[in-house]
Amino acid sequence: MIEPILRALKTEGYETPTPIQEQAIPIILQRKDLLGCAQTGTGKTAAFAIPIIQILHETHNPARGKRKIKALIVTPTRELAIQIGESFAAYGRHAGLKHTVIFGGVGERPQTDALRAGIDILIATPGRLLDLMNQGYIDFRSIELFVLDEADRMLDMGFIHDVKRIIAELPRERQSLFFSATMPADIVKLSQTILNNPSKVEVTPESTTAEKVEQQMYMVNYADKRSLLLHLLRNPEIVSALVFTRTKHGADKVVQHLQKNGHNAMAIHGNKSQNARQKALSDFKSGKIRVLVATDIAARGIDVDDLSHVINYEIPNIPETYVHRIGRTGRAGQSGIALSLCDNTEILFLRDIQRLISQTIPVVSDHPYAMTDFTPEKAPAKQARKPIARQHNGQAARENSGNREARPTNHPSAQTEQKPKRTFWSRRP
């Protein structure tokens, strides 16, 4: 690894590569296509950002006129795009490269100004990328490196057609990197259309839960969930808590209840403006607020050092989402605690989760709102889950720019959001 990157990593306090980084970086530096599979919090962003910076630093010469886009990273959500941009800024601070991040929900002018000035690396969500491409602001002809990040979420959120349109515009001669937390058949099929004789890196079994995350389940009647949440937050050991709801409306209701009872809390979800979302995230990271209530889409890209607790106020109806949620804590080898509040309408969801992770989550019964008349083993036979309706309308993609939502479930709270990693070198203790 070149000296400018080593110097940047030293500044960040990184010493030892995570398994995905240790295996992926040499492959990418050899200019081979890569199919990477690793769950959240394992270091995927650094696994592709660091070698891309090194490759471009070695071939980049800004004295030869206007910079042209050499690397394109496409990711499903604006939060994740911003986080990836921050990573490129940190790891490439001494490399002399320029990058920009583009996404919907904000004005185009600053983004188009940056594109006109010339950049080496572009990080984008599909909707805004296609918009600016159609307006003639983006020229793909010089791209040498292409990264499709969070491919499984891209598919779930209905961006598959947009991704195919983007790929069709890329040069045939390029290096492609494909990263996904899970590898279902649809994702494997998509990867085969993008990659050329790729090397495969899979550092953990599919859909496993972070080993160092302690999991606890609280059985509670739906009407008592708010009271139980307040009871849990009285614990001083909960230094910071990321609370998940399935709906935007539910997130706002939880925040209102917490604020009414004296807790510093804010919500982050798709109906919030980009400025409001960034302020909430910034205040949470800095410790100004103790509780951040999020939906799954908005939470993709939230990466908070030393996040002590994740609280599932509502159990996700998609088992893989549970894995992604609790992966917000216990990142990069650190420990964390995930608390889940399960009512009698969510027992089937709980059973699906336990089947997926091949674990029985311990139930905590020593609390004042315990529901005792539940029997997960005797729950009715599993009902077929309706597939998530996927929007394939290009305009809808551009309006949302990575903010797709799943359809309602039979839970008392209606519309659900589909989820959402920052990845990094493990830090010194």
Order of alpha helices (4+ residues) and beta strands (2+ residues): alpha-beta-alpha-beta-alpha-beta-alpha-beta-alpha-beta-alpha-beta-alpha-alpha-beta-alpha-beta-beta-alpha-beta-alpha-beta-alpha-beta-alpha-beta-alpha-beta-alpha-alpha-beta
